[in-house]
Amino acid sequence: MTSKNTASTSWIDGAIRIRVYSSDGTNVTERCWDGSGWYTGAFKQAGEVTSVTSWFASGPFIRVYVSKGGVTTEYCWDKNGPWYKGAYTG
């Protein structure tokens, strides 16, 4: 059996938006809900464990923290993207 680590976040901007980040132990991928069905998002990074937070301020701001080999990397989405590597290190 494959174990998954999953983290989720959501916000409302006229519609309910949900983002789910799951690791299969090797990669973290994103699934999205914007009110009319689930789809695979653009986020994909190598990683074993993930966590996420978000807020809405004239657009969504998402921070995904991905750990691999004892190192955690922050990935950021600000309003309309694209994804970029953030300043957090740990």
C-alpha positions in Angstrom: 0.0 0.0 0.0 1.3 3.5 -0.9 1.1 6.1 1.8 0.2 9.7 0.9 0.9 12.9 2.8 -1.9 15.4 1.9 -2.4 19.1 2.8 -5.3 21.3 1.7 -6.2 25.0 1.7 -9.2 27.0 0.5 -10.5 30.5 0.0 -13.7 32.2 -1.3 -13.6 34.9 -4.0 -17.2 34.6 -5.2 -16.7 30.9 -5.6 -15.2 28.3 -3.2 -11.6 27.4 -4.3 -9.9 24.3 -2.9 -6.4 23.2 -3.4 -5.1 19.8 -2.3 -1.4 18.9 -2.4 -0.5 15.2 -2.1 2.8 13.4 -2.0 3.1 9.8 -3.1 6.5 9.7 -1.3 8.4 11.0 -4.4 6.4 13.9 -5.9 3.9 16.5 -4.7 1.1 17.2 -7.1 -1.9 19.6 -6.9 -5.6 19.0 -7.4 -8.0 21.9 -7.7 -11.7 22.7 -7.3 -13.0 26.0 -8.6 -16.7 25.1 -8.3 -17.3 22.9 -11.3 -15.2 19.7 -10.9 -11.7 18.6 -9.9 -8.7 19.1 -12.2 -5.0 18.6 -11.9 -3.2 21.9 -11.2 0.2 23.2 -12.4 2.1 22.5 -9.2 4.5 19.5 -9.3 7.7 19.2 -7.3 9.8 16.4 -5.9 9.0 15.8 -2.3 8.1 13.4 0.5 6.0 15.6 2.8 4.0 18.8 2.2 2.1 21.5 4.0 0.2 24.6 2.7 -1.3 27.9 3.7 -3.1 30.6 1.7 -4.9 33.9 1.9 -6.9 36.1 -0.4 -6.1 39.8 -0.9 -7.3 40.9 -4.4 -6.2 37.5 -5.5 -5.0 34.2 -4.0 -1.6 33.9 -2.4 -0.5 30.2 -1.8 2.6 28.9 0.0 3.4 25.2 -0.3 6.2 23.8 1.8 7.8 20.6 0.4 10.3 18.5 2.4 12.7 16.1 0.8 15.7 14.5 2.5 15.4 16.8 5.5 15.3 20.0 3.5 12.1 22.1 3.2 11.5 24.4 0.2 8.8 27.0 -0.1 6.9 27.5 -3.3 4.8 30.5 -3.9 1.8 31.5 -6.1 0.9 35.2 -6.0 -2.5 36.2 -7.6 -2.0 35.0 -11.1 1.2 33.0 -10.9 3.5 31.6 -12.0 4.9 29.4 -9.2 8.3 30.4 -7.9 10.7 29.4 -5.1 10.3 31.4 -2.0 12.7 32.7 0.6 12.0 30.2 3.3 14.6 27.6 4.1 14.5 25.0 6.7 
